[in-house]
Amino acid sequence: MKTFFAEFKKFIARGNVMDMAVGIIIGGAFTAIVTSLVNDMLMPLLSLIIGGFDFNSLRIVLGEGESAATLNYGAFISAIINFLLISFVIFLLIRTINRLAVKKEKAPAEPTTKECPFCKEQIAVGAVRCPHCTSELN
């Protein structure tokens, strides 16, 4: 049992697990922001555009009385908009990160060869004598 907890402690202390935990926490906070954006800003605007319609009140009542089951498809439409907004923002974020990574890779590499001034063959940059024509180089 001691080894089990030691192994668990080692697993939790690994860097990528901690990074994942931070990402999940930030993702939860970001989801709350996007949900508020959709519910408190976009849905009222959309409701105004389509004539004062409240999406959250859209439902189908399956029965009679106060305790009748309902299908709340308005809340489902809000959830779809949340998903699309979160997906779009993540797409933009990943796209920006990928473009920055490509720019870093395009840095010109240092040349590893040069041309011998006597025989015009390719030789190593640090060579002091050409291996082809045996000329001494500066």
N, C-alpha and C positions, 0 to 999 in steps of 0.2 A: 504494500500500500504506500510505503514511503517513496518508492521509486516512481509510482504513478504520479504522485503530487510533484515530485522533482521534475519529471518529464513535462507535466502540465505547466509548471512554473517556467521551464526553459522555453516551451512553446509560446507562452504569453509574452515573454520578454523579448522575443525576436522582433526585429525592426519592422518587417513588413506587416506583422499582425497589428502592431501599434499604428502604423500608417493607415491600415484599413479601418481601424476603429475611429481614428480621427476623420477619415473620409466619410464614414457612415454618419457620424455626429454632424458634420458640416452639411452632408446631404439632407439630413432631417431638417435642419434649420432652413436650408435653401428651399426645400419642399414647402415648408410653412409660409415662406415669403411668396412663392409662386401661387400657392393656394389662396392666400389673401389677395394677391394681385388679380387672380381670376374672379374670385367671389365678390370682392369689394370694389373692383375697378372695371374689369372687362365685361362681366355679366350685366351690370347695370347699364353700361353703354350699349351693349348688344340689345338689351331689353328696350332701351330708348329707341334704337334704330328700327326695331321690328314692331314698335307700337306699344310700349309699356308692358311687355310680356315678362313675367318673372319665371326664369327657368327653374329655380328651386321649388316652385309650387307645381311644376308639371308632374303629374302622377296619374296612374290608372288605379281606381279603387276596385278591389277584387272581393266584393261582398257588400253587406249592408251593416249599418251601425257604426259607432265610434271605434270599435276595435277591429274593424275590417282591415285586411291586409292591403297594402298598396305597392305598386311598382313605381318607384321614384325615378323615372327616366330623365327628369330634369337634372337631378344630382349626378346621374351618369354622364350627361352631356358636359356638365362642369368638370367631371373627372377626366373626360377625354381631352378637353381643352387644357387642363393642368398637364396632362401627359405630353401633349404636343408642345406646349411651351417649354417644359423641362427638357424634352428631347432636343428642341431647337437650340436652347441655350447651351446644352452640353455639346451639341454638334459644333456650334461656333467656338466654344472653348477648345475642343480637341483640334479643330481645324487650325486655330491660331497657334496652338502648341506645336502641331506638326510643321507648320510653316516656319516657326522659329527654329525648330530642330534641323530643317533642311538648310536654312541659312548658315547654321554653324558648320554643317558638313561641307559646304561649298568653299570653305577657306582653302586657298591654294596651298598645295603641299610643297615642301622644300624639294628642289631637284636633287636627285641622287647620282646623276651622271652629268658629264660634260663632254665636249668634243675636243679631241686632241688637235692642237693647232698645226701639227705637222702632217699627220696621216688622215685626219678627219674622222677617225673611229670614235665610238662612244666609250668613255672610260669612267671610272669612279671619281667622284668629286675630290676626294682626298688623295688621289694618286699623285706621286712625285715623279713617276716614270711611266711612260706609256707601255702597256704590255704588248702592243701590236708592233710598234716601230722602235721601241726601246729608247725614245727620245726623253731627255730630262725636261721636266715641266717646272714652271715657276710656282 
